[in-house]
Amino acid sequence: MLSSSTRLLRLLSLLQTRTHWMGPELAERLEVHPRTVRRDVDRLRQLGYPVHASSGVAGGYAFRAGQALPPLLLDDDEALAVSIALRTATAGAVGGIEEPALRALVKLEQAMPARLRKRVDALRSVIVPLDRIGPVVEASVLATLATACRDQLRTAFHYEDAQGRSAQRSVEPQGVVHTGERWYLVAWDCVRGDWRTFRIDRIVGDPQVGAHFAPRASPDGGDLKGYVARSISAPPHAEQARVVLHAPYAVMSRRIPQFAGVVTSLEAGQRCQLACVASDSLVYWLMAQDVEFEVLAPVSLTERLRVAGERALRCTASQAGGR
């Protein structure tokens, strides 16, 4: 038989694993009478845990959001994940949360058992973060936009473009995407009548949320990360390239990141096609790969490859002649 305090902790842990529990289920798990479960639920409520009870055939217990944040029970893997996330947050990628993240990290690691603290110390000793890349965004702005996406609330904000020009934008936000360097908002632009990506660090001031809007079909079938990757990798009016790579799709799809281009399978995955911006960097990337390729478009890419190849031949020929 579990002690009263141990049983309470076990009950709290069970309530947090599912959205709804039948009373007899909890009683069976805890090996107690259903009346004991009811008394323990009352004790949890007195301690500030928002446990909702319902009666009837489908009645039972559910852990709901409350007015204040009570202590949470985390298993070992969850505690380790939270610790790593908090330590990452102290690096300053999101402005305004560094100090709260540090305070929360101290509280968490103080409460950790020795076995977990050793794992955290080992990770801390071997993980060396690089200098932060990309601009800082305010945590309050991220929270406002995330809420607007979740609750489908039309949002207005002042947006500054690459030339420093500011304009009022009214959007229906769909999702927030982090590329590893920058934060982006994917939203339906109400004025332009199309999907757009907005760099969140270019939003000036606090966004203002308004009325609800009817949901739309998401761009790219809901693949917001892929949509942002393709949007930021293809400048307006940029010439598009299509290149057949004589290598398996499974290999090249792992080698080519989403922001660089779109890879599609050909011939049951034995070959693949890359669609991307026809930039100078593409010329040298293709030449550097140990992969045969065929340029389908544009003609200018073929010409740039020819010029680059001739230059490489001249350089190697001059070096051979000087020996």
N, C-alpha and C positions, 0 to 999 in steps of 0.2 A: 504494500500500500504506500503510495506516494505521500510525502508530508504536505501540509497545507500550502506552504510557500512554493515548494517544488511543483505542486499541482497547478497553482495559479500561473506559474511561468509556462508550464506545458500547455495549459489552456490558451494563454495569450499567443503562444507560438502557433498553435493550431488555427486560431481565428485569423491569423495574418496570412495563412497559406491559401485560403479559399474565400470567395465572396459570401458564401452562405453555408451554414452547418445546421443539420437537424439536431435537436437536443439528444435523442437516443444515440446518434453517431458519436457525439462528443463524450457522452457517458461511457460508451463502449471503449473508446480510445483511452480514456482516463481510468477505466475500470472502477467507476463509481456509480452511484444512483443518480438519475436525472435531477432529483431535488438538490443534490450536492452541486451539480453543474449550475443550477439556478442561483444558489447561494454564492458560488464562486464568481459568476457573472456580475452579481450585485457588488461584490467586493472590488472587481476590476473597475466598475463604474465609479465607485467611491474614490479610487485612485486616479481617476481622470481618463480612463480608456473608454472611448465611445462605442460601446457594444449595443447594437440595436436588437431587440427581441420582437418576434412576430408570432401570432397564434394561428391556429387553424391547421388544416391538413398539410399545407406547405410551409408551416411556420418553422421558426428556428432562430438562429443567432447569426448576426453579421457584424463585421467590424466596419464602422462608418467613419467618415471625417468628423472631427470634433471642433471645438472652439480653440483649443490649445494643443500643442504637440506633445503627446506623452512619450515616455521612453519606448524605443523600438527594440525588438529582439532580432538579432542578425546571426545567421550561421557563419561558420569560419570563412567560407568563400565570399559571402556577401560582405563581411567586415573587411576582408582583404581588398575587395574591389572598391569599396567606399574609401578606404584609406588611400589607395592609388589615385582615385579620382580627385580627392581633396588635395593631395600633394600636387597633382597636375594643375589644379585650379589656383594654387598659390603662386604659380609662375606668371600670372598676370595676363593671360590671353583674353579674359573677360574683365573689364574694369569694374571696380567696386566690390568684388567678392574675395579679394586676396586675404584680407584680414579675417573676415568671418570664416573662410575656409580653413585658415590656420588655427583659429580657436576651436573649430569643430574637430580638426585633426588631432589636436592635443587632447581633447576630451575623449575621443574614440580610442586613441592609443594608450591613454592612461587606464582605460577600462579593459583593455585586451588581456587575455591570459598569456602566460609566458610563451607558449608554443606559437601563438599568432604574432606576438611582438618580435620573435626571432625571425619569422618569415618577412615581416615588414622591414626589419633592420637589414636583412640580406638584400632585399630589393632596393632599398635606399642606397646601399653601399655600391651597387653595381650599375644603377641607372643614372646616367649623366645626361641631363637635358641640354639640348642645343639652345642657343639664343632664340628668343621668340621671333617668329616670322609673321609678318602681317600686322595690320593695325588692331588696336584694342577697341572693343565695343562695350557699351555700358550694359551691365547686367539688367538694369531696370528696363531698358529698351528691348532686350531679348525676351524678358518675361512678358512685356506687353504684347509683343508680336506673337509669341507662342500662344498666349491666351486667346488672341484674336483669331489665330488659325484654328485652335481647338473649338472655340465657340462660334466660329463663322460670323465674325463681326467685321463690317466694313471699316477700313482704317484710312486715315489721312495723315500725311506728313510732308515736310519740306525735304526735298531730295536734291543733293548737289552732284552734278555730273563731273566727268573727268576734267572739264575746263573750268570748274569752279562755279558754274551757273546753277542757281537754286530755283526750283519750281515746286509748286504744290502738287502733290499726287494723291489721287483717291483710288484705293485698290480693294480687292477682295482677297485677303491673304490665304494661301494654301498650305505653305510649309516653310520651315527654316532649315537651311542646309549649311553645314560647315565643311569646307574643302580641305582643312588642315592648315590653311593660311588665312582665309577670310570667311566671314559669315555672310550668307545670302538669304534674301526673302524671295520666295516664288509666289507671285500673286497675279490675279487678273487685273489689268489696268483698265479702269472704268472709262477713261477718256479715249485711249487708243483702241479699246475693244480687242485686246489680245493679251496673251500671257507674257510676263516680263520677269526678269530677275533684277533685284536691287541689292547692291552692296550695303549692308546694314551700317557700316562705319560711315557711309555718306548720308545717312538720315540725320537731319539737323533738328535738334530739340527732341521733345517727347512725342511719339505718335499719339494721335487722338482716335479712339475707337468710337464707332457709332452703332447703327442699327444692324440687325441680322440680315444675311443675304442667303439666297437659295444656293445650295452646293452645285458646282459644275464638275464635269468630267475632268480629271486631272490631266495635265500635259504628259505626253509619253507614257500613257497608261498608268500613271501614278509613280513612275520612276523619277522622282524629283532630283535625286542625286545625279543621275545620268543627264537629265534635262539641264541642270546647272552646268555640269561639266561641258556639255556641248555648246551651251550658250556663251560661256566665257572663253572657250577655245576658238570660236569662230567670230571674228570681228565683223561688223556690218559690211556687206558688199565684198567680203574676202573671196578669192578664187578657191573653189573647192577641188580637192584631188580625190581620185579613185585609183587605188593601186591593188593589184592582185599579188598576194604574198604566197610563194610556193613553200608553205610550211603549214603544219596542222593548226587548226583553229584553237585547240586546247592549249597549245604552246604560246601562240601569239596573243591570245586574249588575256593571258596572265602577264605577258611582257609589256603590253601597251596599256597604259592607264586610261581611264575613262575621259579625263580632260584632254587627252592628246587626240582622240578620234574614236570612231565607231568601227568595231571589227565584226564582220558577219561571216558565217560559215559557208564554204563552197565545197561541192563534191563530197558530201557526207563528212565534212570536217577535215578532209585531207589537205585542202587549201582554204584560204580565207581572203576577204577583201577589206581593205582599210579605207575609210572615208574620213577626210580631215582637211584642214586648211593647207593650201599649196604654198608653204612658206620655205624660205631658204634653209631653215633648220631641218625640214623634211628631207631635203636633198642629201644632207650629210648624215642624217639618221639612216636613210635607206642604204647609203654606201657603207656605213659602219656595220650593218647587220650581216651576219653570215647566212643570208637568206636570198634566194633568187626571187626576182619580182618583175612585174609587168605593169607599166603605167597605162591606165585606160584614159585618164583625163587629169589635167588639161595638157595641151600641146606644150605650153610654156614650161611645165615641169620636166617634160622630156628634154627640152632644150637646155634647161639649167643643169640637168644631170649630165648631158653630153659635154657642156663646157667644163663642169667640175671634173669629169673624168679625164678630159684632155689636159687640164692643168695638172692633175695628179701624175699623168704619164710624163709630162714635160719635166716635172720636178724629179721624178725617179730616174729619167733618162740622163739629166744633167749630173746627178750624183754618180751614176754608173760611169759616165764619160770622164769624170775627174779622178777616177781611181787608177 
